[in-house]
Amino acid sequence: MESTKLVDAKGLACPMPIVKTKKAIGELMSGQILEVHSTDKGAKNDLSAWTKSGGHELLNQIEEDGVLKFWIKKG
């Protein structure tokens, strides 16, 4: 999936993946896609809830070699 920006939050514990995601999505225009990589298992629930509450859309999420990858479309 093509993304506009990548946030590498691997190795960071909660709440840093959310903090970095929030900052990065603020730099995007509506409709652009942010890709987030995290190794924090809590990020799965955190990013899903944050995306909904922020009016954004979680397009896809996968786990690949222990890394959680998310694609979020800015609302």
DSSP file (Angstrom, degrees, kcal/mol; ACC not computed):
  #  RESIDUE AA STRUCTURE BP1 BP2  ACC     N-H-->O    O-->H-N    N-H-->O    O-->H-N    TCO  KAPPA ALPHA  PHI   PSI    X-CA   Y-CA   Z-CA
    1    1 A M              0   0    0      0, 0.0     2,-0.4     0, 0.0    59,-0.0   0.000 360.0 360.0 360.0 134.8    0.0    0.0    0.0
    2    2 A E        -     0   0    0      2,-0.0     2,-0.3    33,-0.0    31,-0.1  -0.616 360.0-171.3 -79.3 127.6    1.4    3.4   -0.9
    3    3 A S        -     0   0    0     -2,-0.4    31,-0.2     1,-0.1     3,-0.1  -0.888  26.6-146.2-120.9 154.1    1.8    5.8    2.0
    4    4 A T  S    S+     0   0    0     29,-2.9     2,-0.3    -2,-0.3    30,-0.2   0.833  85.6  11.8 -81.3 -36.6    2.7    9.5    2.1
    5    5 A K  E     -a   34   0A   0     28,-1.4    30,-3.0     2,-0.0     2,-0.4  -0.986  65.8-143.0-146.1 149.1    4.7    9.3    5.3
    6    6 A L  E     -a   35   0A   0     -2,-0.3     2,-0.6    28,-0.2    30,-0.2  -0.960   5.1-160.8-118.8 132.2    6.2    6.6    7.6
    7    7 A V  E     -a   36   0A   0     28,-3.1    30,-2.8    -2,-0.4     2,-0.9  -0.957   7.2-158.2-108.9 119.0    6.4    6.6   11.4
    8    8 A D  E     +a   37   0A   0     -2,-0.6    30,-0.1    28,-0.2    28,-0.1  -0.832  27.9 156.1 -98.1 100.7    9.0    4.2   12.8
    9    9 A A  E >   +a   38   0A   0     28,-2.9     3,-1.7    -2,-0.9    30,-0.6   0.063  21.1 144.0-110.6  22.1    7.9    3.6   16.4
   10   10 A K  T 3  S+     0   0    0      1,-0.3     3,-0.1    28,-0.2    28,-0.1  -0.397  70.2  16.9 -64.6 136.4    9.7    0.2   16.7
   11   11 A G  T 3  S+     0   0    0      1,-0.3     2,-0.4    -2,-0.1    -1,-0.3   0.392  98.2 120.3  84.1  -3.7   11.1   -0.4   20.1
   12   12 A L    <   -     0   0    0     -3,-1.7    -1,-0.3     3,-0.0    27,-0.3  -0.776  54.0-140.6 -97.6 138.7    9.1    2.4   21.7
   13   13 A A    >   -     0   0    0     -2,-0.4     3,-2.0     1,-0.1    27,-0.0  -0.556  44.6 -43.1 -92.5 160.1    6.6    1.7   24.5
   14   14 A C  T 3  S+     0   0    0      1,-0.3    -1,-0.1    -2,-0.2    29,-0.0  -0.310 120.8  24.2 -53.2 137.9    3.2    3.2   25.0
   15   15 A P  T >> S+     0   0    0      0, 0.0     4,-2.3     0, 0.0     3,-0.6  -0.941 107.1  75.5 -98.3  13.2    2.3    6.0   24.7
   16   16 A M  H <> S+     0   0    0     -3,-2.0     4,-2.8     1,-0.2     5,-0.3   0.845  91.0  56.0 -59.7 -39.1    5.1    7.0   22.3
   17   17 A P  H 3> S+     0   0    0      0, 0.0     4,-2.0     0, 0.0    -1,-0.2   0.915 112.8  44.0 -58.3 -39.2    3.7    5.2   19.1
   18   18 A I  H <> S+     0   0    0     -3,-0.6     4,-3.0     2,-0.2     5,-0.2   0.913 112.5  51.9 -68.9 -42.7    0.5    7.3   19.6
   19   19 A V  H  X S+     0   0    0     -4,-2.3     4,-2.0     1,-0.2    -1,-0.2   0.929 113.5  43.8 -59.7 -46.5    2.4   10.5   20.3
   20   20 A K  H  X S+     0   0    0     -4,-2.8     4,-2.4     2,-0.2    -1,-0.2   0.883 114.3  50.5 -66.6 -38.8    4.6   10.1   17.1
   21   21 A T  H  X S+     0   0    0     -4,-2.0     4,-2.7    -5,-0.3     5,-0.2   0.927 109.7  50.0 -64.6 -45.4    1.5    9.1   15.1
   22   22 A K  H  X S+     0   0    0     -4,-3.0     4,-1.2     1,-0.2    -2,-0.2   0.905 112.7  46.9 -60.4 -43.3   -0.5   12.1   16.2
   23   23 A K  H  < S+     0   0    0     -4,-2.0     4,-0.5    -5,-0.2    -1,-0.2   0.931 114.5  46.8 -64.0 -46.3    2.4   14.5   15.4
   24   24 A A  H >< S+     0   0    0     -4,-2.4     3,-1.2     1,-0.2     4,-0.3   0.878 108.8  52.9 -66.6 -39.7    2.9   12.9   11.9
   25   25 A I  H >< S+     0   0    0     -4,-2.7     3,-1.2     1,-0.3    -1,-0.2   0.800 100.7  63.1 -69.8 -25.6   -0.7   12.9   10.9
   26   26 A G  T 3< S+     0   0    0     -4,-1.2    -1,-0.3     1,-0.2    -2,-0.2   0.713  99.4  55.2 -67.1 -19.8   -0.9   16.6   11.8
   27   27 A E  T <  S+     0   0    0     -3,-1.2    -1,-0.2    -4,-0.5    -2,-0.2   0.498  97.3  84.3 -90.2  -5.6    1.7   17.2    9.0
   28   28 A L  S <  S-     0   0    0     -3,-1.2     2,-0.2    -4,-0.3     3,-0.1  -0.564  76.7-120.7 -97.5 161.4   -0.5   15.4    6.4
   29   29 A M    >   -     0   0    0     -2,-0.2     3,-2.2     1,-0.1    45,-0.3  -0.638  48.7 -78.8 -92.2 157.0   -3.3   16.7    4.2
   30   30 A S  T 3  S+     0   0    0      1,-0.3    45,-0.2    -2,-0.2    -1,-0.1  -0.298 119.4  24.6 -55.4 133.4   -6.8   15.1    4.4
   31   31 A G  T 3  S+     0   0    0     43,-2.3    -1,-0.3     1,-0.4     2,-0.1   0.211  92.1 123.2  94.8 -15.2   -6.9   11.9    2.4
   32   32 A Q    <   -     0   0    0     -3,-2.2    42,-2.7    -7,-0.1     2,-0.5  -0.411  59.6-121.6 -78.1 160.0   -3.2   11.2    2.7
   33   33 A I  E     - B   0  73A   0     40,-0.2   -29,-2.9    -3,-0.1   -28,-1.4  -0.884  17.2-160.3-113.4 130.6   -2.0    7.9    4.2
   34   34 A L  E     -aB   5  72A   0     38,-3.1    38,-3.1    -2,-0.5     2,-0.5  -0.908   7.5-154.1-106.0 130.3    0.3    7.5    7.2
   35   35 A E  E     -aB   6  71A   0    -30,-3.0   -28,-3.1    -2,-0.5     2,-0.4  -0.909  11.9-167.4-104.8 131.0    2.1    4.2    7.6
   36   36 A V  E     -aB   7  70A   0     34,-2.5    34,-2.5    -2,-0.5     2,-0.5  -0.973   7.5-165.3-123.1 130.5    3.1    3.3   11.2
   37   37 A H  E     +aB   8  69A   0    -30,-2.8   -28,-2.9    -2,-0.4     2,-0.3  -0.964  19.9 163.2-113.7 129.6    5.5    0.5   12.3
   38   38 A S  E     -aB   9  68A   0     30,-2.4    30,-3.3    -2,-0.5   -28,-0.2  -0.993  36.2-163.0-144.8 149.3    5.5   -0.5   16.0
   39   39 A T        +     0   0    0    -30,-0.6     2,-0.7    -2,-0.3   -29,-0.1   0.391  65.7 106.6-107.5  -1.2    6.7   -3.5   18.1
   40   40 A D    >   -     0   0    0    -28,-0.2     3,-2.0   -31,-0.2     4,-0.4  -0.707  61.5-153.1 -81.5 113.9    4.5   -2.5   21.0
   41   41 A K  T >  S+     0   0    0     -2,-0.7     3,-1.2     1,-0.3     4,-0.4   0.799  93.3  64.0 -59.1 -29.1    1.6   -5.1   21.2
   42   42 A G  T 3> S+     0   0    0      1,-0.2     4,-2.5     2,-0.2     3,-0.4   0.699  83.9  77.3 -67.2 -18.2   -0.6   -2.5   22.9
   43   43 A A  H <> S+     0   0    0     -3,-2.0     4,-2.9     1,-0.2     5,-0.5   0.792  81.5  68.0 -62.8 -27.5   -0.4   -0.3   19.7
   44   44 A K  H <> S+     0   0    0     -3,-1.2     4,-1.2    -4,-0.4    -1,-0.2   0.953 112.1  29.2 -58.3 -51.4   -2.9   -2.6   18.0
   45   45 A N  H  > S+     0   0    0     -4,-0.4     4,-2.4    -3,-0.4     5,-0.2   0.896 121.5  53.5 -74.8 -41.2   -5.8   -1.5   20.3
   46   46 A D  H  X S+     0   0    0     -4,-2.5     4,-2.6     1,-0.2     5,-0.2   0.935 112.1  42.3 -61.2 -49.2   -4.4    2.0   21.0
   47   47 A L  H  X S+     0   0    0     -4,-2.9     4,-2.5     2,-0.2    -1,-0.2   0.870 113.2  53.3 -69.1 -35.7   -4.0    3.0   17.3
   48   48 A S  H  X S+     0   0    0     -4,-1.2     4,-1.7    -5,-0.5    -1,-0.2   0.940 114.5  41.1 -62.5 -47.1   -7.4    1.5   16.4
   49   49 A A  H  X S+     0   0    0     -4,-2.4     4,-2.5     1,-0.2    -2,-0.2   0.906 115.6  50.3 -67.6 -42.3   -9.2    3.5   19.1
   50   50 A W  H  X S+     0   0    0     -4,-2.6     4,-1.8    -5,-0.2     6,-0.2   0.894 107.8  53.9 -64.0 -40.4   -7.2    6.6   18.4
   51   51 A T  H  <>S+     0   0    0     -4,-2.5     5,-2.6    -5,-0.2     4,-0.4   0.932 112.0  44.0 -59.7 -47.5   -7.9    6.5   14.7
   52   52 A K  H ><5S+     0   0    0     -4,-1.7     3,-1.3     1,-0.2    -2,-0.2   0.934 114.2  48.5 -63.7 -47.2  -11.7    6.2   15.2
   53   53 A S  H 3<5S+     0   0    0     -4,-2.5    -1,-0.2     1,-0.3    -2,-0.2   0.779 110.7  52.5 -67.2 -25.0  -11.8    9.0   17.9
   54   54 A G  T 3<5S-     0   0    0     -4,-1.8    -1,-0.3    -5,-0.2    -2,-0.2   0.476 115.6-112.1 -89.7  -2.0   -9.7   11.3   15.7
   55   55 A G  T < 5S+     0   0    0     -3,-1.3    -3,-0.2    -4,-0.4     2,-0.2   0.722  76.3 126.5  80.1  20.9  -12.0   10.9   12.7
   56   56 A H      < -     0   0    0     -5,-2.6     2,-0.5    -6,-0.2    -1,-0.3  -0.505  57.5-118.6-103.6 176.2   -9.4    9.0   10.6
   57   57 A E  E     -C   73   0A   0     16,-2.4    16,-3.2    -2,-0.2     2,-1.0  -0.970   7.5-143.7-124.1 124.2   -9.7    5.6    8.9
   58   58 A L  E     -C   72   0A   0     -2,-0.5    14,-0.2    14,-0.2     3,-0.1  -0.753  22.1-179.1 -82.8 106.3   -7.6    2.6    9.6
   59   59 A L  E     -     0   0A   0     12,-2.5     2,-0.3    -2,-1.0    -1,-0.2   0.875  58.9 -16.7 -77.7 -38.8   -7.2    1.1    6.2
   60   60 A N  E     -C   71   0A   0     11,-1.1    11,-2.3     2,-0.0     2,-0.3  -0.988  50.5-166.3-163.3 153.5   -5.2   -2.0    7.1
   61   61 A Q  E     +C   70   0A   0     -2,-0.3     2,-0.3     9,-0.2     9,-0.2  -0.964  15.5 167.4-148.0 135.0   -3.0   -3.6    9.8
   62   62 A I  E     -C   69   0A   0      7,-2.2     7,-3.2    -2,-0.3     2,-0.5  -0.920  29.6-131.4-138.1 163.4   -0.7   -6.5    9.6
   63   63 A E  E     +C   68   0A   0     -2,-0.3     2,-0.4     5,-0.2     5,-0.2  -0.989  27.8 175.9-118.9 126.0    2.0   -8.2   11.6
   64   64 A E  E >   -C   67   0A   0      3,-2.7     3,-1.7    -2,-0.5    -2,-0.0  -0.968  68.2 -21.7-135.5 115.1    5.2   -9.0    9.8
   65   65 A D  T 3  S-     0   0    0     -2,-0.4    -1,-0.1     1,-0.3     3,-0.1   0.875 127.9 -48.7  53.2  42.4    8.3  -10.5   11.5
   66   66 A G  T 3  S+     0   0    0      1,-0.2     2,-0.5     0, 0.0    -1,-0.3   0.487 115.8 115.9  80.2   2.7    7.1   -9.2   14.9
   67   67 A V  E <   - C   0  64A   0     -3,-1.7    -3,-2.7   -57,-0.1     2,-0.4  -0.919  58.7-143.0-109.2 125.6    6.4   -5.7   13.6
   68   68 A L  E     -BC  38  63A   0    -30,-3.3   -30,-2.4    -2,-0.5     2,-0.4  -0.728  19.2-163.8 -83.5 130.4    2.9   -4.3   13.6
   69   69 A K  E     -BC  37  62A   0     -7,-3.2    -7,-2.2    -2,-0.4     2,-0.4  -0.969   7.4-175.8-121.9 131.5    2.2   -2.2   10.5
   70   70 A F  E     -BC  36  61A   0    -34,-2.5   -34,-2.5    -2,-0.4     2,-0.5  -0.937  15.5-157.2-125.7 145.5   -0.7    0.2   10.2
   71   71 A W  E     -BC  35  60A   0    -11,-2.3   -12,-2.5    -2,-0.4   -11,-1.1  -0.981  17.4-173.8-123.1 118.3   -2.0    2.3    7.3
   72   72 A I  E     -BC  34  58A   0    -38,-3.1   -38,-3.1    -2,-0.5     2,-0.6  -0.947  15.1-148.8-119.0 126.1   -4.1    5.3    8.5
   73   73 A K  E     -BC  33  57A   0    -16,-3.2   -16,-2.4    -2,-0.5   -40,-0.2  -0.828  27.1-120.9 -93.2 123.7   -6.0    7.6    6.1
   74   74 A K              0   0    0    -42,-2.7   -43,-2.3    -2,-0.6   -18,-0.1  -0.429 360.0 360.0 -67.2 132.8   -6.2   11.1    7.5
   75   75 A G              0   0    0    -45,-0.2    -1,-0.1   -21,-0.2   -45,-0.1   0.437 360.0 360.0 -80.7 360.0   -9.8   12.3    7.9
